[in-house]
Amino acid sequence: LAPINLYIFSVRQYLQFRPDQSVLILHAKVAQKSYGNEKRFFCPPPCVYLCGPGWNLRQEHLKGSGLSESSHHLCGYMGLDSSPGSQADGFKLSFEEQTDKTLYISDTDKRKHFRLLLRLFHNGGQQIGSFQSGLIKVISKPSQKRQSMKNADLCISSGSRVSLFNRLRSQTVSTRYLAVEGGAFVASARQWTAFTADHSDYSVCESYICYGCVVQLVCTDSGVALPPMVIRKVNKQHACLDVDEPVSQLHKCALQFRDSKHMYLCLSNEKILQYQASPCPKESSRELLNDGSCWTIIGTEIMEYTFSESLTCRPSTISPVPVINGLELNGGGHVAMLELHGDNFSPHLKVWFGNMEAETMSPRSLLCVVPDISVFSGEWRWLRQPFTVPLSLIRLDGLIYRSAFVFTYTPEHSPSPQPSFTSFASLFRSSLLICTLFVNLHSALNIKIPKQM
């Protein structure tokens, strides 16, 4: 390794320019089991995105090693974790088409939960690493019973990510997803969009979305949003106006415009329109919909892995990727210890506060000494504002794992001319990507939906 002062300078350069590489896996939170010879492909299909300028730097490293042009290209295999067979049994990804549309789980697999496993390679055979999705729950079929808090894992949480899709006459080949392309809402057969059910200014249930609640769907990528909508349960192509139970995974639902009576979100080919429902003469609590107004809702999740090879001598294997799930601060003032809880920790990892390495111990739950504020600034005695640094894990070979957490030094107000500092760690909630894929915007961009002619 380089001398320590040069190493600190290199980390400072990394923090300034962020030549990161990010792997993002988007997937549904539940999957229907297939029985016999049928294949219920995961819907929406899992997606993989590679983002960040660091991927180009890796390509340059490989070119300099004299490998052929074709050997630089990336490829991947996605399958279920712990499934028998070789990588050839998985779905091969070319990254020209990033969705995996042929994955399913058969009835011979008795697991109640599983994860997707992505293996990344270069065509020349060099392994990049393995990356897991979040936990996916296996269900037999969508529950038609009224959901309760006992089945909370099947309910849609307020503020969570969801996807919506439509199938005309229940045909798989006709599946279209509610998506955002070029700042406009479309019904896409090619890709799907994750939406946040935003309820900051609207009346919704405390923990879970319930039918009859007002929600606003905000694209997690662009911030483009639908107007406030009332979510309605659908039963035999009728919107049920008197149902207030929690919304469940893979339920049929309709989205009624809050400020337009009888108007619902509808698709027509690739267009998103407003459809005027017809009241039912015999049942005032129901409205008749068309096929294009009936949507299926499902919770989605994104797993994000961000790392940088800018300090390594040559491209290396990334996995196992350490994942920080939480922080615990003990002590304070001049003597504070920070404990990191998570997965895939090893003795080869060191905790860094900004561009300063912390004394690190205990591989199971990384324990480190919080650096004194004075190591960051010679003028710390006059600081009167909180001072925040990012937390990173750096492997001994120089591989940087960027985390979603920051550490903040807060000056204590006292009559002394020299302030003392308290410390706390927190989750950094803005995007981790240089090449931004998902950004949570504070103000949504509302889109007007035309009426169906």
VEXVEXVEX-712821 format. One record per residue (C-alpha): residue number from 1; x, y, z. Coordinates in Angstrom, 1 decimal. Example, Ala and Ser with C-alpha at 12.3 -4.5 7.8 and 13.67 -1.06 7.14 Angstrom:
+-----+--------+--------+--------+
|  nr |      x |      y |      z |
+-----+--------+--------+--------+
|   1 |   12.3 |   -4.5 |    7.8 |
|   2 |   13.7 |   -1.1 |    7.1 |
+-----+--------+--------+--------+
END
This chain:
+-----+--------+--------+--------+
|  nr |      x |      y |      z |
+-----+--------+--------+--------+
|   1 |    0.0 |    0.0 |    0.0 |
|   2 |    1.0 |    3.6 |   -0.5 |
|   3 |    2.3 |    5.7 |    2.4 |
|   4 |   -0.5 |    6.7 |    4.8 |
|   5 |   -0.5 |   10.4 |    3.8 |
|   6 |   -0.7 |    9.6 |    0.1 |
|   7 |   -3.5 |    7.1 |    0.9 |
|   8 |   -5.4 |    9.7 |    2.7 |
|   9 |   -5.0 |   12.1 |   -0.2 |
|  10 |   -6.3 |    9.4 |   -2.6 |
|  11 |   -9.4 |    8.8 |   -0.5 |
|  12 |   -9.9 |   12.6 |   -0.4 |
|  13 |   -9.7 |   12.6 |   -4.2 |
|  14 |  -12.3 |    9.7 |   -4.3 |
|  15 |  -14.7 |   11.6 |   -2.1 |
|  16 |  -14.4 |   14.7 |   -4.3 |
|  17 |  -15.0 |   13.0 |   -7.7 |
|  18 |  -16.9 |    9.8 |   -6.7 |
|  19 |  -15.8 |    7.4 |   -9.5 |
|  20 |  -18.3 |    4.8 |   -8.2 |
|  21 |  -19.7 |    1.7 |   -9.7 |
|  22 |  -23.2 |    0.8 |   -8.7 |
|  23 |  -25.3 |   -2.4 |   -9.2 |
|  24 |  -29.0 |   -2.0 |   -8.7 |
|  25 |  -31.4 |   -4.9 |   -8.6 |
|  26 |  -35.1 |   -4.1 |   -8.9 |
|  27 |  -37.7 |   -6.8 |   -8.1 |
|  28 |  -41.1 |   -7.6 |   -6.7 |
|  29 |  -41.5 |   -8.4 |   -3.0 |
|  30 |  -43.6 |  -11.5 |   -3.7 |
|  31 |  -43.6 |  -14.2 |   -6.3 |
|  32 |  -46.4 |  -16.7 |   -7.2 |
|  33 |  -45.4 |  -20.4 |   -7.2 |
|  34 |  -45.7 |  -22.4 |  -10.4 |
|  35 |  -47.4 |  -25.8 |  -10.2 |
|  36 |  -46.9 |  -28.8 |  -12.6 |
|  37 |  -45.8 |  -27.8 |  -16.0 |
|  38 |  -47.0 |  -24.2 |  -15.8 |
|  39 |  -44.5 |  -21.3 |  -15.5 |
|  40 |  -45.7 |  -18.3 |  -13.6 |
|  41 |  -43.0 |  -15.9 |  -14.6 |
|  42 |  -42.1 |  -13.2 |  -12.0 |
|  43 |  -44.2 |  -10.1 |  -12.6 |
|  44 |  -42.9 |   -7.4 |  -12.9 |
|  45 |  -39.7 |   -9.1 |  -14.1 |
|  46 |  -36.5 |   -8.4 |  -12.1 |
|  47 |  -34.3 |   -5.6 |  -13.6 |
|  48 |  -30.6 |   -4.9 |  -13.3 |
|  49 |  -29.0 |   -1.5 |  -13.8 |
|  50 |  -25.3 |   -0.7 |  -13.8 |
|  51 |  -24.5 |    3.0 |  -13.1 |
|  52 |  -21.6 |    5.2 |  -12.4 |
|  53 |  -18.4 |    6.4 |  -14.2 |
|  54 |  -16.3 |    3.7 |  -12.5 |
|  55 |  -17.4 |    1.1 |  -15.0 |
|  56 |  -15.6 |    3.0 |  -17.7 |
|  57 |  -12.5 |    3.1 |  -15.6 |
|  58 |  -12.6 |   -0.7 |  -15.2 |
|  59 |  -12.9 |   -1.1 |  -19.0 |
|  60 |   -9.8 |    1.1 |  -19.4 |
|  61 |   -7.9 |   -1.1 |  -16.9 |
|  62 |   -8.8 |   -4.2 |  -18.9 |
|  63 |   -7.8 |   -2.6 |  -22.2 |
|  64 |   -4.4 |   -1.7 |  -20.8 |
|  65 |   -3.9 |   -5.4 |  -19.9 |
|  66 |   -3.9 |   -6.3 |  -23.6 |
|  67 |   -7.2 |   -8.3 |  -23.6 |
|  68 |   -9.3 |   -8.4 |  -26.7 |
|  69 |  -12.2 |   -5.9 |  -27.2 |
|  70 |  -14.9 |   -8.5 |  -26.8 |
|  71 |  -13.5 |   -9.7 |  -23.5 |
|  72 |  -14.2 |   -6.3 |  -21.9 |
|  73 |  -18.0 |   -6.7 |  -22.4 |
|  74 |  -20.1 |   -7.3 |  -19.3 |
|  75 |  -22.5 |  -10.2 |  -19.0 |
|  76 |  -24.4 |  -11.6 |  -16.1 |
|  77 |  -26.5 |  -14.6 |  -15.0 |
|  78 |  -29.5 |  -14.3 |  -12.7 |
|  79 |  -31.2 |  -17.1 |  -10.9 |
|  80 |  -32.6 |  -18.1 |   -7.6 |
|  81 |  -30.2 |  -18.4 |   -4.7 |
|  82 |  -29.4 |  -22.0 |   -3.5 |
|  83 |  -30.9 |  -23.5 |   -6.6 |
|  84 |  -29.1 |  -26.5 |   -8.0 |
|  85 |  -27.3 |  -26.4 |  -11.4 |
|  86 |  -24.7 |  -24.3 |  -13.0 |
|  87 |  -24.8 |  -20.7 |  -14.1 |
|  88 |  -26.1 |  -21.9 |  -17.5 |
|  89 |  -29.4 |  -22.7 |  -15.8 |
|  90 |  -29.8 |  -19.0 |  -15.0 |
|  91 |  -31.0 |  -16.3 |  -17.3 |
|  92 |  -28.2 |  -14.6 |  -19.2 |
|  93 |  -28.3 |  -10.8 |  -19.2 |
|  94 |  -26.7 |   -8.8 |  -22.0 |
|  95 |  -27.5 |   -5.3 |  -20.4 |
|  96 |  -29.0 |   -4.2 |  -23.7 |
|  97 |  -32.2 |   -5.6 |  -22.4 |
|  98 |  -32.0 |   -5.5 |  -18.7 |
|  99 |  -35.2 |   -7.3 |  -17.6 |
| 100 |  -35.2 |  -11.0 |  -16.7 |
| 101 |  -38.6 |  -12.3 |  -18.0 |
| 102 |  -38.2 |  -16.0 |  -17.7 |
| 103 |  -37.6 |  -16.6 |  -14.0 |
| 104 |  -40.1 |  -18.6 |  -11.9 |
| 105 |  -40.2 |  -20.8 |   -8.8 |
| 106 |  -41.6 |  -24.3 |   -9.1 |
| 107 |  -43.7 |  -26.3 |   -6.6 |
| 108 |  -40.7 |  -28.6 |   -6.0 |
| 109 |  -39.0 |  -25.7 |   -4.2 |
| 110 |  -40.5 |  -25.7 |   -0.7 |
| 111 |  -39.1 |  -22.5 |    0.5 |
| 112 |  -41.3 |  -19.7 |    1.8 |
| 113 |  -38.8 |  -17.0 |    1.0 |
| 114 |  -35.8 |  -16.8 |   -1.4 |
| 115 |  -33.5 |  -14.2 |   -3.0 |
| 116 |  -32.3 |  -13.7 |   -6.5 |
| 117 |  -28.6 |  -14.1 |   -7.2 |
| 118 |  -26.9 |  -12.0 |   -9.8 |
| 119 |  -23.4 |  -13.1 |  -11.0 |
| 120 |  -21.5 |  -10.6 |  -13.1 |
| 121 |  -18.6 |  -11.4 |  -15.4 |
| 122 |  -16.6 |  -10.1 |  -18.3 |
| 123 |  -16.8 |  -12.1 |  -21.5 |
| 124 |  -13.1 |  -13.0 |  -21.0 |
| 125 |  -14.1 |  -14.9 |  -17.9 |
| 126 |  -13.0 |  -12.5 |  -15.2 |
| 127 |  -15.5 |  -12.5 |  -12.4 |
| 128 |  -16.7 |   -9.2 |  -11.0 |
| 129 |  -18.9 |  -10.5 |   -8.2 |
| 130 |  -22.2 |  -11.9 |   -6.9 |
| 131 |  -25.0 |   -9.7 |   -5.7 |
| 132 |  -28.3 |  -10.7 |   -4.0 |
| 133 |  -31.7 |   -9.2 |   -4.2 |
| 134 |  -33.9 |   -8.5 |   -1.2 |
| 135 |  -36.0 |  -11.2 |    0.4 |
| 136 |  -38.9 |  -12.4 |   -1.8 |
| 137 |  -42.0 |  -14.1 |   -0.3 |
| 138 |  -43.5 |  -17.1 |   -2.1 |
| 139 |  -47.3 |  -17.1 |   -2.3 |
| 140 |  -49.6 |  -19.6 |   -3.9 |
| 141 |  -52.1 |  -17.0 |   -5.2 |
| 142 |  -53.3 |  -13.5 |   -4.3 |
| 143 |  -55.3 |  -13.6 |   -1.0 |
| 144 |  -58.9 |  -12.8 |   -1.5 |
| 145 |  -59.6 |  -12.6 |    2.3 |
| 146 |  -59.7 |   -9.3 |    4.2 |
| 147 |  -56.2 |   -8.7 |    5.3 |
| 148 |  -55.3 |   -8.0 |    8.9 |
| 149 |  -52.1 |   -6.9 |   10.7 |
| 150 |  -51.3 |  -10.6 |   11.3 |
| 151 |  -50.5 |  -10.8 |    7.5 |
| 152 |  -48.5 |   -7.5 |    7.5 |
| 153 |  -46.0 |   -8.9 |    5.0 |
| 154 |  -48.8 |   -9.2 |    2.4 |
| 155 |  -50.0 |   -5.6 |    3.0 |
| 156 |  -48.8 |   -2.6 |    1.1 |
| 157 |  -47.1 |   -0.2 |    3.5 |
| 158 |  -47.6 |    3.6 |    3.3 |
| 159 |  -44.6 |    5.3 |    1.6 |
| 160 |  -43.3 |    2.0 |    0.1 |
| 161 |  -42.4 |    1.3 |   -3.5 |
| 162 |  -45.0 |   -0.3 |   -5.7 |
| 163 |  -45.5 |   -1.3 |   -9.4 |
| 164 |  -48.8 |   -1.5 |  -11.3 |
| 165 |  -49.6 |   -3.6 |  -14.3 |
| 166 |  -52.6 |   -4.4 |  -16.5 |
| 167 |  -53.5 |   -7.6 |  -18.3 |
| 168 |  -56.3 |   -7.5 |  -20.8 |
| 169 |  -58.5 |  -10.6 |  -20.4 |
| 170 |  -55.8 |  -12.0 |  -18.0 |
| 171 |  -53.5 |  -12.8 |  -20.9 |
| 172 |  -49.8 |  -12.8 |  -20.0 |
| 173 |  -48.8 |  -11.6 |  -23.4 |
| 174 |  -50.9 |   -8.5 |  -23.0 |
| 175 |  -49.1 |   -7.3 |  -19.8 |
| 176 |  -48.4 |   -3.6 |  -19.8 |
| 177 |  -46.8 |   -1.7 |  -16.9 |
| 178 |  -47.5 |    1.8 |  -15.7 |
| 179 |  -44.3 |    3.5 |  -16.5 |
| 180 |  -42.7 |    7.0 |  -17.0 |
| 181 |  -40.9 |    7.7 |  -20.3 |
| 182 |  -39.6 |   11.1 |  -21.3 |
| 183 |  -41.5 |   12.7 |  -18.4 |
| 184 |  -44.9 |   11.3 |  -19.4 |
| 185 |  -46.9 |    8.3 |  -18.1 |
| 186 |  -47.2 |    5.4 |  -20.5 |
| 187 |  -48.4 |    1.8 |  -20.6 |
| 188 |  -45.2 |    0.0 |  -21.5 |
| 189 |  -44.8 |   -3.6 |  -22.5 |
| 190 |  -41.0 |   -3.4 |  -22.2 |
| 191 |  -40.2 |   -1.8 |  -18.8 |
| 192 |  -41.7 |   -1.0 |  -15.5 |
| 193 |  -41.4 |    1.9 |  -13.1 |
| 194 |  -41.3 |    1.9 |   -9.3 |
| 195 |  -43.6 |    4.4 |   -7.7 |
| 196 |  -43.7 |    5.7 |   -4.1 |
| 197 |  -47.2 |    5.9 |   -2.6 |
| 198 |  -46.6 |    9.4 |   -1.3 |
| 199 |  -49.0 |   10.5 |    1.4 |
| 200 |  -47.3 |   13.5 |    3.1 |
| 201 |  -50.2 |   16.0 |    2.4 |
| 202 |  -53.0 |   13.5 |    2.0 |
| 203 |  -55.3 |   11.5 |    4.2 |
| 204 |  -54.1 |    7.8 |    4.4 |
| 205 |  -53.9 |    5.1 |    7.0 |
| 206 |  -51.2 |    5.3 |    9.6 |
| 207 |  -49.1 |    2.2 |    8.5 |
| 208 |  -50.7 |    0.5 |    5.5 |
| 209 |  -52.5 |    1.7 |    2.4 |
| 210 |  -56.2 |    0.9 |    2.6 |
| 211 |  -58.9 |    1.1 |    0.0 |
| 212 |  -60.6 |    4.5 |    0.0 |
| 213 |  -57.3 |    6.2 |    1.0 |
| 214 |  -56.0 |    9.1 |   -1.1 |
| 215 |  -52.4 |    8.5 |   -2.4 |
| 216 |  -50.1 |   10.1 |   -4.9 |
| 217 |  -47.9 |    7.9 |   -7.0 |
| 218 |  -44.5 |    9.5 |   -7.5 |
| 219 |  -41.9 |    8.0 |   -9.9 |
| 220 |  -38.8 |    7.2 |   -7.8 |
| 221 |  -36.6 |    8.0 |  -10.7 |
| 222 |  -37.8 |   11.3 |  -12.1 |
| 223 |  -40.2 |   12.6 |   -9.4 |
| 224 |  -43.0 |   12.8 |  -12.0 |
| 225 |  -46.3 |   12.2 |  -10.2 |
| 226 |  -49.9 |   11.5 |  -10.8 |
| 227 |  -52.6 |   13.7 |   -9.3 |
| 228 |  -54.0 |   12.6 |   -5.9 |
| 229 |  -55.9 |    9.3 |   -6.4 |
| 230 |  -58.3 |    7.3 |   -4.4 |
| 231 |  -57.4 |    3.6 |   -4.5 |
| 232 |  -60.5 |    1.3 |   -5.0 |
| 233 |  -60.8 |   -2.4 |   -4.7 |
| 234 |  -61.9 |   -4.1 |   -8.0 |
| 235 |  -64.2 |   -7.1 |   -7.9 |
| 236 |  -65.4 |   -8.6 |  -11.2 |
| 237 |  -64.6 |   -5.3 |  -13.1 |
| 238 |  -66.5 |   -3.2 |  -10.6 |
| 239 |  -64.9 |   -0.5 |   -8.4 |
| 240 |  -66.0 |   -1.1 |   -4.8 |
| 241 |  -66.6 |    2.3 |   -3.2 |
| 242 |  -67.4 |    1.0 |    0.3 |
| 243 |  -64.3 |   -1.2 |    1.0 |
| 244 |  -61.7 |    0.1 |    3.5 |
| 245 |  -59.6 |   -3.0 |    4.1 |
| 246 |  -55.8 |   -2.9 |    3.7 |
| 247 |  -54.5 |   -3.3 |    0.1 |
| 248 |  -52.8 |   -6.6 |   -0.4 |
| 249 |  -50.0 |   -7.9 |   -2.7 |
| 250 |  -51.3 |   -8.7 |   -6.3 |
| 251 |  -54.7 |   -7.3 |   -5.6 |
| 252 |  -56.8 |   -5.9 |   -8.5 |
| 253 |  -57.4 |   -2.2 |   -7.9 |
| 254 |  -58.5 |    1.0 |   -9.6 |
| 255 |  -57.2 |    4.5 |   -9.2 |
| 256 |  -60.0 |    7.1 |   -9.1 |
| 257 |  -59.1 |   10.8 |   -9.6 |
| 258 |  -59.8 |   12.5 |   -6.3 |
| 259 |  -61.0 |   15.7 |   -7.9 |
| 260 |  -63.0 |   14.2 |  -10.8 |
| 261 |  -66.1 |   12.1 |  -10.0 |
| 262 |  -66.4 |    8.7 |  -11.7 |
| 263 |  -63.0 |    9.2 |  -13.5 |
| 264 |  -60.4 |    6.5 |  -13.3 |
| 265 |  -56.8 |    5.9 |  -14.6 |
| 266 |  -56.9 |    3.8 |  -17.7 |
| 267 |  -54.7 |    2.6 |  -20.5 |
| 268 |  -55.4 |    2.4 |  -24.2 |
| 269 |  -52.6 |    0.7 |  -26.1 |
| 270 |  -49.6 |    2.6 |  -24.8 |
| 271 |  -51.4 |    5.7 |  -23.7 |
| 272 |  -52.6 |    6.6 |  -20.2 |
| 273 |  -56.0 |    8.3 |  -20.1 |
| 274 |  -58.9 |    9.1 |  -17.9 |
| 275 |  -61.9 |    6.7 |  -18.1 |
| 276 |  -65.4 |    7.6 |  -17.0 |
| 277 |  -67.0 |    4.7 |  -15.1 |
| 278 |  -70.7 |    3.9 |  -15.2 |
| 279 |  -72.7 |    3.8 |  -11.9 |
| 280 |  -74.4 |    0.5 |  -11.2 |
| 281 |  -78.2 |    1.1 |  -11.0 |
| 282 |  -78.8 |   -1.6 |   -8.4 |
| 283 |  -75.7 |   -1.0 |   -6.3 |
| 284 |  -74.8 |    2.6 |   -5.5 |
| 285 |  -71.5 |    1.5 |   -3.9 |
| 286 |  -70.2 |    0.1 |   -7.2 |
| 287 |  -69.0 |    1.5 |  -10.5 |
| 288 |  -68.5 |   -0.4 |  -13.7 |
| 289 |  -65.0 |   -0.2 |  -15.2 |
| 290 |  -63.5 |   -1.3 |  -18.5 |
| 291 |  -60.5 |   -3.7 |  -18.8 |
| 292 |  -58.0 |   -0.9 |  -19.1 |
| 293 |  -59.0 |    0.6 |  -15.7 |
| 294 |  -58.2 |   -2.5 |  -13.7 |
| 295 |  -54.7 |   -2.7 |  -12.4 |
| 296 |  -52.7 |   -5.2 |  -10.3 |
| 297 |  -50.6 |   -3.7 |   -7.6 |
| 298 |  -47.5 |   -5.3 |   -6.1 |
| 299 |  -44.8 |   -4.1 |   -3.7 |
| 300 |  -41.3 |   -3.7 |   -5.1 |
| 301 |  -37.8 |   -3.3 |   -3.7 |
| 302 |  -34.4 |   -2.1 |   -4.8 |
| 303 |  -31.0 |   -3.5 |   -3.7 |
| 304 |  -28.1 |   -1.1 |   -4.3 |
| 305 |  -24.5 |   -2.0 |   -4.1 |
| 306 |  -22.0 |    0.9 |   -4.6 |
| 307 |  -18.2 |    0.5 |   -4.7 |
| 308 |  -15.1 |    2.0 |   -6.3 |
| 309 |  -11.9 |    0.4 |   -7.6 |
| 310 |  -10.2 |    3.8 |   -7.9 |
| 311 |   -7.6 |    2.9 |   -5.2 |
| 312 |   -6.9 |   -0.7 |   -6.4 |
| 313 |   -3.9 |   -1.6 |   -8.6 |
| 314 |   -6.1 |   -3.7 |  -10.9 |
| 315 |   -9.7 |   -4.8 |  -11.2 |
| 316 |  -10.6 |   -7.3 |   -8.5 |
| 317 |  -13.5 |   -9.5 |   -7.4 |
| 318 |  -16.0 |   -7.3 |   -5.6 |
| 319 |  -17.9 |   -9.9 |   -3.5 |
| 320 |  -18.6 |  -10.6 |   -0.8 |
| 321 |  -20.1 |   -7.1 |   -0.6 |
| 322 |  -20.4 |   -5.8 |    3.0 |
| 323 |  -23.8 |   -4.5 |    3.8 |
| 324 |  -24.4 |   -2.1 |    6.8 |
| 325 |  -27.8 |   -2.5 |    8.3 |
| 326 |  -27.5 |   -0.2 |   11.3 |
| 327 |  -25.2 |    1.8 |   13.6 |
| 328 |  -24.8 |    1.9 |   17.4 |
| 329 |  -22.9 |    4.7 |   19.1 |
| 330 |  -21.5 |    4.1 |   22.5 |
| 331 |  -19.9 |    6.8 |   24.7 |
| 332 |  -19.3 |   10.4 |   23.6 |
| 333 |  -17.2 |   13.4 |   23.9 |
| 334 |  -13.5 |   12.5 |   23.7 |
| 335 |  -14.1 |    8.7 |   23.8 |
| 336 |  -16.7 |    7.3 |   21.5 |
| 337 |  -17.1 |    3.9 |   19.9 |
| 338 |  -19.2 |    3.2 |   16.8 |
| 339 |  -20.5 |   -0.3 |   16.2 |
| 340 |  -21.6 |   -1.3 |   12.7 |
| 341 |  -24.2 |   -4.1 |   12.3 |
| 342 |  -24.6 |   -5.9 |    9.0 |
| 343 |  -23.5 |   -8.7 |    6.8 |
| 344 |  -20.4 |  -10.0 |    5.1 |
| 345 |  -18.0 |   -8.2 |    7.4 |
| 346 |  -14.4 |   -9.4 |    7.5 |
| 347 |  -11.0 |   -8.6 |    9.2 |
| 348 |   -9.9 |   -7.1 |    5.8 |
| 349 |  -12.3 |   -4.1 |    6.2 |
| 350 |  -11.5 |   -0.8 |    7.8 |
| 351 |  -14.0 |    1.9 |    8.7 |
| 352 |  -13.3 |    5.4 |    7.3 |
| 353 |  -14.8 |    8.6 |    8.5 |
| 354 |  -14.5 |   10.8 |    5.4 |
| 355 |  -10.8 |   10.6 |    4.5 |
| 356 |   -9.7 |    9.4 |    7.9 |
| 357 |   -9.2 |    5.8 |    8.8 |
| 358 |  -10.7 |    4.7 |   12.1 |
| 359 |   -9.1 |    2.1 |   14.4 |
| 360 |  -11.2 |   -1.0 |   13.5 |
| 361 |  -11.7 |   -4.3 |   15.3 |
| 362 |  -14.2 |   -7.2 |   15.6 |
| 363 |  -15.1 |   -8.7 |   12.2 |
| 364 |  -18.7 |   -9.8 |   13.2 |
| 365 |  -20.0 |   -6.4 |   14.0 |
| 366 |  -17.3 |   -3.9 |   13.0 |
| 367 |  -16.3 |   -1.8 |   16.0 |
| 368 |  -14.2 |    1.3 |   15.6 |
| 369 |  -13.0 |    4.3 |   17.6 |
| 370 |  -14.6 |    7.5 |   16.5 |
| 371 |  -11.8 |    9.9 |   15.3 |
| 372 |  -11.5 |   13.2 |   17.2 |
| 373 |  -13.0 |   16.2 |   15.4 |
| 374 |   -9.5 |   17.8 |   15.4 |
| 375 |   -8.2 |   15.4 |   12.7 |
| 376 |  -10.6 |   16.9 |   10.1 |
| 377 |   -9.9 |   20.6 |   10.7 |
| 378 |   -7.3 |   22.6 |   12.4 |
| 379 |   -9.9 |   25.2 |   13.1 |
| 380 |  -12.2 |   22.8 |   14.9 |
| 381 |  -12.0 |   25.0 |   18.1 |
| 382 |  -14.0 |   27.7 |   16.4 |
| 383 |  -16.6 |   25.4 |   14.7 |
| 384 |  -20.2 |   26.3 |   15.8 |
| 385 |  -22.1 |   24.2 |   13.2 |
| 386 |  -22.5 |   20.4 |   12.9 |
| 387 |  -19.8 |   18.8 |   10.9 |
| 388 |  -20.8 |   15.7 |    8.8 |
| 389 |  -18.6 |   13.1 |    7.1 |
| 390 |  -19.5 |   10.0 |    5.0 |
| 391 |  -18.9 |    6.5 |    6.3 |
| 392 |  -17.2 |    4.1 |    4.0 |
| 393 |  -15.6 |    0.6 |    4.3 |
| 394 |  -12.3 |    0.1 |    2.6 |
| 395 |  -10.8 |   -3.3 |    2.0 |
| 396 |   -7.1 |   -3.8 |    2.5 |
| 397 |   -6.5 |   -4.0 |   -1.3 |
| 398 |   -8.0 |   -0.5 |   -1.7 |
| 399 |  -11.5 |   -1.5 |   -2.8 |
| 400 |  -14.0 |    1.1 |   -1.4 |
| 401 |  -17.5 |    0.2 |   -0.4 |
| 402 |  -19.6 |    3.3 |   -0.1 |
| 403 |  -22.3 |    3.2 |    2.5 |
| 404 |  -25.6 |    5.0 |    2.9 |
| 405 |  -24.6 |    6.4 |    6.3 |
| 406 |  -23.0 |    9.6 |    7.5 |
| 407 |  -21.5 |   10.6 |   10.8 |
| 408 |  -22.2 |   14.0 |   12.3 |
| 409 |  -20.1 |   15.9 |   15.0 |
| 410 |  -22.4 |   18.4 |   16.8 |
| 411 |  -20.9 |   21.2 |   18.9 |
| 412 |  -22.3 |   21.4 |   22.4 |
| 413 |  -23.4 |   24.8 |   23.5 |
| 414 |  -21.5 |   25.9 |   26.5 |
| 415 |  -20.1 |   29.1 |   28.0 |
| 416 |  -16.6 |   27.8 |   27.3 |
| 417 |  -14.9 |   29.6 |   24.3 |
| 418 |  -13.8 |   26.1 |   23.1 |
| 419 |  -16.8 |   24.0 |   22.1 |
| 420 |  -16.9 |   20.3 |   22.9 |
| 421 |  -18.6 |   17.9 |   20.4 |
| 422 |  -21.2 |   15.2 |   20.6 |
| 423 |  -21.5 |   12.7 |   17.9 |
| 424 |  -24.3 |   10.8 |   16.2 |
| 425 |  -24.6 |    8.6 |   13.1 |
| 426 |  -27.5 |    8.7 |   10.7 |
| 427 |  -28.7 |    7.3 |    7.4 |
| 428 |  -27.8 |    9.5 |    4.4 |
| 429 |  -31.1 |    9.7 |    2.5 |
| 430 |  -30.1 |   11.3 |   -0.7 |
| 431 |  -29.1 |    9.2 |   -3.8 |
| 432 |  -25.9 |    7.2 |   -3.7 |
| 433 |  -25.4 |    7.4 |   -7.5 |
| 434 |  -23.3 |    9.7 |   -9.5 |
| 435 |  -25.1 |    8.5 |  -12.6 |
| 436 |  -28.5 |    9.0 |  -10.9 |
| 437 |  -31.1 |    6.3 |  -11.2 |
| 438 |  -33.4 |    6.9 |   -8.3 |
| 439 |  -33.8 |   10.3 |   -6.7 |
| 440 |  -36.4 |   11.1 |   -4.1 |
| 441 |  -37.5 |   14.7 |   -4.9 |
| 442 |  -39.1 |   16.9 |   -2.3 |
| 443 |  -41.7 |   18.3 |   -4.7 |
| 444 |  -43.4 |   16.1 |   -7.3 |
| 445 |  -44.0 |   17.1 |  -10.8 |
| 446 |  -47.7 |   16.6 |  -11.4 |
| 447 |  -48.8 |   15.4 |  -14.9 |
| 448 |  -52.2 |   15.9 |  -16.3 |
| 449 |  -53.9 |   12.8 |  -17.8 |
| 450 |  -56.1 |   13.4 |  -20.8 |
| 451 |  -59.7 |   12.0 |  -20.9 |
| 452 |  -60.5 |    9.0 |  -23.1 |
| 453 |  -62.2 |   10.1 |  -26.3 |
+-----+--------+--------+--------+
END
